[in-house]
């Protein structure tokens, strides 16, 4: 059974940084792509960043050069380092273990 658990959200001022963590158990972690998504009320969940099993990364244009996704396979964990945060980065951040396993989400709030 696959379980996905996010942590690390919180309240931060604009310009600050946060690091989100996502631990995924069940199966061989290193074989799967992982992703971070975010959602705000009234809007669809949107892709933030993904990382493949080989370490290739992809970012939404809105977070390029500010966010970094990484993974530590021996820890079964993927990270999202978020720098230069903006109020528009506020939302619930969800971790996804492909093909379709989701965590419960962690709230990130960026104050202006």
C-alpha positions as CSV (number, residue, x, y, z in Angstrom):
1,X,0.0,0.0,0.0
2,X,1.4,3.4,-1.0
3,X,1.3,6.2,1.5
4,X,2.4,9.8,0.8
5,X,2.9,12.3,3.6
6,X,3.9,16.0,3.2
7,X,5.3,18.2,5.8
8,X,7.0,21.6,6.2
9,X,4.3,24.1,5.3
10,X,3.7,27.2,7.3
11,X,3.4,31.0,7.3
12,X,6.3,33.0,5.9
13,X,6.8,36.6,4.8
14,X,7.2,37.5,1.2
15,X,10.8,37.1,0.1
16,X,11.3,34.2,2.6
17,X,12.0,30.5,2.1
18,X,10.4,27.2,3.1
19,X,11.3,23.6,2.4
20,X,8.6,21.1,1.9
21,X,9.2,17.3,2.4
22,X,7.3,14.4,1.1
23,X,7.8,10.8,2.3
24,X,6.4,8.0,0.1
25,X,6.3,4.4,1.3
26,X,5.2,1.3,-0.5
27,X,7.0,0.1,-3.6
28,X,10.5,1.0,-4.7
29,X,10.7,4.8,-4.3
30,X,13.5,5.2,-6.7
31,X,11.6,3.8,-9.6
32,X,8.9,6.5,-9.7
33,X,8.6,10.1,-10.7
34,X,7.4,12.5,-8.1
35,X,5.7,15.8,-8.3
36,X,4.6,18.8,-6.3
37,X,1.3,20.5,-7.1
38,X,-0.6,23.4,-5.4
39,X,-4.2,24.4,-5.2
40,X,-6.0,27.6,-4.0
41,X,-9.8,27.7,-3.3
42,X,-11.8,28.0,-6.5
43,X,-9.0,27.0,-8.8
44,X,-7.7,23.8,-10.3
45,X,-4.8,22.0,-8.8
46,X,-1.7,23.1,-10.8
47,X,1.7,21.5,-11.4
48,X,4.6,23.1,-9.6
49,X,7.5,20.8,-10.2
50,X,8.3,17.2,-11.1
51,X,11.4,15.0,-10.9
52,X,11.8,11.7,-12.7
53,X,13.4,8.5,-11.4
54,X,16.6,9.6,-13.1
55,X,16.6,13.1,-11.6
56,X,15.3,15.1,-14.6
57,X,13.3,18.1,-13.4
58,X,10.5,20.2,-14.8
59,X,9.1,23.4,-13.3
60,X,6.1,25.7,-13.9
61,X,7.1,29.0,-15.4
62,X,5.9,30.8,-12.3
63,X,8.4,29.1,-10.0
64,X,11.4,28.7,-12.3
65,X,14.6,30.0,-10.8
66,X,12.9,30.2,-7.3
67,X,12.0,26.7,-6.4
68,X,14.1,23.5,-6.5
69,X,12.8,20.0,-6.4
70,X,15.1,17.2,-5.3
71,X,15.0,13.6,-4.1
72,X,16.8,11.4,-1.7
73,X,16.0,7.8,-2.7
74,X,17.6,6.2,0.3
75,X,15.3,8.3,2.5
76,X,12.2,7.7,0.2
77,X,11.8,11.5,0.3
78,X,11.3,14.3,-2.2
79,X,11.9,17.9,-1.3
80,X,10.7,21.3,-2.6
81,X,13.0,24.2,-1.7
82,X,11.0,27.4,-2.1
83,X,12.9,30.7,-2.2
84,X,11.9,34.3,-2.8
85,X,8.4,33.4,-1.9
86,X,5.5,35.6,-3.2
87,X,2.0,36.0,-1.9
88,X,0.7,34.3,-5.0
89,X,2.6,31.1,-4.0
90,X,0.0,30.7,-1.2
91,X,-1.9,27.5,-1.4
92,X,-2.2,23.9,-0.3
93,X,0.8,22.0,-1.7
94,X,0.3,18.3,-2.6
95,X,2.9,15.7,-3.3
96,X,2.2,13.1,-5.9
97,X,3.9,9.7,-6.4
98,X,3.2,8.7,-9.9
99,X,1.1,7.4,-11.4
100,X,-1.6,8.7,-9.1
101,X,-0.9,8.5,-5.3
102,X,-1.4,11.8,-3.4
103,X,-0.7,13.1,0.0
104,X,-3.1,15.0,2.2
105,X,-1.5,18.4,1.4
106,X,0.3,21.0,3.5
107,X,-0.7,24.7,3.7
108,X,1.8,27.4,2.6
109,X,0.8,31.0,3.3
110,X,3.0,33.9,2.2
111,X,2.1,37.2,3.7
112,X,2.8,40.5,1.9
